[in-house]
């Protein structure tokens, strides 16, 4: 993930300029895949819960187990929002629109 302090190409006029802060990934850092996010919060913190939403088997009710939680203040959440927005805009500019509704997406491998 891009550091909140690094340039995303979408500088906000209301965001103060900050010094470049070196960011180094820890040696034990392991990537986590998620396709489900639940956003909640308190008056002081933004809470992001992440999980893997696998299809239910045999007509069973699906249960999503939260695997990872990120808690941040709203200022960090806003910087994350700006960085994600810039990354998504860049992706769509390069590869075309992203359809968030799975029912409207074409299956993988289908011609456009």
matplotlib code that plots the C-alpha trace (Angstrom):
import matplotlib.pyplot as plt

x = [0.0, 1.2, 2.3, -0.3, 2.4, 3.7, 2.6, -0.4, -0.7, -3.9, -2.6, -5.4, -5.5, -6.6, -3.9, -0.8, 2.6, 4.6, 8.2, 8.9, 9.0, 10.9, 8.7, 10.2, 8.2, 9.0, 10.8, 7.8, 5.2, 2.8, 0.3, -3.4, -6.0, -9.5, -12.6, -14.9, -14.6, -16.8, -16.4, -17.6, -16.4, -16.6, -16.6, -12.7, -11.7, -12.4, -12.6, -11.9, -12.6, -11.4, -12.3, -12.4, -16.0, -16.1, -19.2, -21.5, -21.5, -24.6, -27.2, -25.7, -26.0, -22.8, -20.8, -18.0, -15.2, -13.3, -9.5, -7.9, -8.9, -7.3, -8.2, -7.2, -8.1, -10.3, -7.4, -5.5, -8.7, -9.1, -5.5, -6.2, -9.4, -7.4, -4.7, -7.2, -9.1, -6.0, -5.0, -8.4, -8.5, -5.1, -6.3, -9.5, -7.6, -5.2, -7.5, -11.1, -14.0, -14.2, -17.7, -18.3, -21.6, -20.6, -24.0, -23.1, -19.6, -18.7, -17.2, -13.4, -12.2, -15.3, -14.8, -15.7]
y = [0.0, 3.5, 5.5, 8.1, 10.7, 9.8, 11.5, 9.8, 12.2, 13.6, 16.2, 17.7, 21.5, 21.2, 18.6, 20.2, 19.4, 17.0, 15.8, 12.6, 9.7, 6.6, 3.5, 0.0, -3.3, -5.5, -8.9, -10.9, -8.9, -11.4, -10.3, -10.9, -11.4, -10.0, -9.7, -8.5, -5.3, -4.0, -0.4, 0.9, 3.4, 5.4, 9.1, 9.0, 5.9, 4.3, 0.5, -1.6, -5.4, -7.7, -11.2, -13.8, -14.2, -17.8, -19.2, -21.2, -25.0, -27.2, -24.6, -23.7, -20.2, -18.3, -17.0, -14.5, -14.7, -11.5, -12.2, -8.8, -5.5, -2.0, 0.8, 4.3, 7.9, 9.7, 11.8, 8.7, 7.3, 10.4, 10.0, 6.3, 7.3, 9.8, 7.2, 4.5, 6.9, 7.8, 4.2, 3.2, 6.2, 5.2, 1.5, 2.5, 5.0, 2.2, -0.9, 0.5, 0.8, -1.5, -3.0, -3.4, -5.4, -9.0, -9.7, -7.2, -8.4, -10.8, -14.1, -14.3, -15.2, -14.0, -11.7, -8.0]
z = [0.0, -0.7, 2.3, 3.2, 3.1, -0.4, -3.5, -5.2, -8.1, -6.6, -4.2, -2.1, -1.8, 1.9, 2.8, 4.3, 2.7, 4.8, 4.8, 2.9, 5.4, 4.4, 4.5, 4.8, 4.9, 7.8, 7.2, 8.4, 6.4, 4.7, 2.1, 2.9, 0.2, 0.9, -1.1, 1.7, 3.8, 6.5, 7.5, 10.9, 13.4, 16.6, 16.9, 17.1, 15.0, 11.7, 11.8, 8.7, 9.0, 6.2, 5.3, 2.5, 1.3, -0.1, -1.7, 0.6, 0.0, -0.2, 0.5, 3.9, 5.2, 4.4, 7.4, 6.8, 9.4, 9.9, 9.6, 9.8, 11.4, 10.8, 13.2, 12.3, 13.0, 10.5, 9.2, 8.2, 6.7, 4.5, 3.3, 2.6, 0.7, -1.5, -2.2, -3.1, -5.3, -7.2, -7.6, -8.9, -11.3, -12.7, -13.1, -14.9, -17.1, -18.1, -18.2, -18.4, -16.0, -13.0, -12.5, -8.8, -9.2, -9.8, -11.5, -14.2, -14.9, -17.7, -16.7, -16.9, -20.3, -22.1, -25.1, -24.5]

ax = plt.figure().add_subplot(projection="3d")
ax.plot(x, y, z, "-o")
ax.set_aspect("equal")
plt.show()
